């Protein structure tokens, strides 16, 4: 009797890995594993690097990729920027762009609000002047009528 594997299971697939075998990365070692290897993360994927310690800035080459981690070897010193620092700078730049866009939207909203407020104030002042003119006109008319009544 042959059993076939149909996939199924618990539906726990693993997403594609952010690294490739043979590709080189500049990284900073963040921790030490139980076996004494340095640990870094490349776009969230744990990567073990032997003969390193936390704080080392090194250039590594991926030698093995498994389901949950990768293994690499040191090929030299890291160049000017480390991957984590580069990602942080990208996020900072993106946040700055988003902040500028938000400021622009807020500025436009404030300008529209001021314009609407000016329009409302202008209408209110016009109505007030109109009402004042009407009251003054009525008062003058009453004065004229009173003067005419006295003149008779």
C-alpha positions in Angstrom: 0.0 0.0 0.0 1.5 3.3 -1.1 0.9 6.6 0.7 0.9 9.8 -1.2 1.9 13.1 0.2 -0.8 15.6 -0.8 0.6 18.7 0.8 -2.2 19.8 3.2 -0.8 19.6 6.7 -1.5 22.5 8.9 -1.1 25.1 6.1 2.1 26.4 7.5 4.0 27.5 4.4 7.2 29.4 4.6 7.5 32.7 2.7 10.3 33.1 0.1 13.7 33.9 1.7 15.1 37.4 1.5 18.6 36.0 0.8 20.2 33.9 -1.9 23.0 31.3 -1.7 26.3 32.8 -2.8 25.1 36.4 -2.5 27.2 38.8 -0.2 25.8 41.1 2.4 27.3 43.8 4.7 25.9 43.1 8.2 26.4 43.9 11.9 26.5 40.9 14.2 23.9 41.4 16.9 24.0 38.4 19.2 25.8 35.1 19.9 24.2 31.7 19.5 24.4 28.8 22.0 27.1 27.3 19.7 29.2 30.5 19.8 28.3 31.7 16.3 27.4 35.3 15.6 23.8 36.1 14.8 22.5 38.7 12.4 19.2 39.3 10.8 18.8 40.0 7.1 15.4 41.5 6.4 14.1 39.4 9.4 15.8 36.1 8.5 18.1 34.9 11.3 21.6 34.2 9.8 24.4 32.4 11.7 28.0 33.5 11.1 30.8 31.6 12.7 33.9 33.3 14.1 32.2 36.6 14.8 31.0 38.4 18.0 28.3 41.0 18.7 29.3 44.5 17.3 31.4 43.1 14.4 30.7 44.8 11.0 31.5 42.1 8.4 30.8 41.2 4.8 29.3 37.7 4.6 28.5 35.2 1.9 25.4 33.0 2.3 26.4 29.3 2.3 23.2 27.6 3.3 19.5 28.4 3.6 17.0 26.4 5.6 13.4 26.9 6.4 13.9 29.2 9.4 17.5 30.5 9.1 20.5 30.9 6.9 24.2 30.2 7.4 27.1 32.3 6.1 30.8 32.8 6.2 32.9 35.9 6.6 34.5 37.2 3.4 35.8 40.5 4.7 35.2 43.7 6.5 31.9 45.5 5.9 31.9 48.5 3.5 30.8 52.0 4.7 27.2 51.1 5.5 25.7 48.1 7.2 22.5 46.6 5.9 20.6 47.4 9.1 21.8 51.0 9.0 20.8 51.3 5.4 17.3 50.0 6.1 17.0 52.5 9.0 18.1 55.3 6.7 15.5 54.2 4.1 12.8 54.2 6.7 13.9 57.6 8.0 13.8 59.0 4.5 10.4 57.5 3.8 9.1 58.9 7.1 10.4 62.3 6.1 8.6 62.2 2.8 5.4 61.0 4.5 5.8 63.9 7.0 6.2 66.4 4.2 3.2 65.1 2.4 1.1 65.3 5.7 2.4 68.8 6.3 1.3 69.8 2.7 -2.2 68.2 3.2 -2.5 69.9 6.6 -1.4 73.2 5.1 -4.0 72.9 2.3 -6.7 72.0 4.9 -5.7 75.1 7.0 -5.8 77.3 3.9 -9.3 76.1 3.0 -10.4 76.5 6.6 -9.2 80.1 6.7 -10.8 80.8 3.3 -14.1 79.4 4.5 -13.8 81.3 7.7 -13.1 84.5 5.8 -16.1 83.9 3.6 -18.3 83.3 6.6 -17.0 86.4 8.4 -17.4 88.5 5.2 -21.0 87.3 4.8 -21.7 88.0 8.5 -20.2 91.5 8.2 -22.2 92.2 5.1 -25.4 91.1 6.8 -24.5 93.2 9.9 -23.9 96.3 7.7 -27.1 95.7 5.8 -29.1 95.3 9.1 -27.4 98.4 10.5 -28.3 100.4 7.4 -31.9 99.2 7.6 -32.1 100.2 11.3 -30.6 103.6 10.6 -32.9 104.1 7.6 -35.9 103.3 9.8 -34.7 105.6 12.5 -34.2 108.5 10.0 -37.7 107.8 8.6 -39.2 108.0 12.1 -37.3 111.2 12.8 -38.6 112.8 9.6 -42.1 111.7 10.4 -41.7 113.1 13.9 -40.3 116.4 12.5 -43.2 116.6 10.1 -45.6 116.0 13.0 -44.0 118.9 15.0 -44.0 121.2 12.0 -47.7 120.9 11.6 
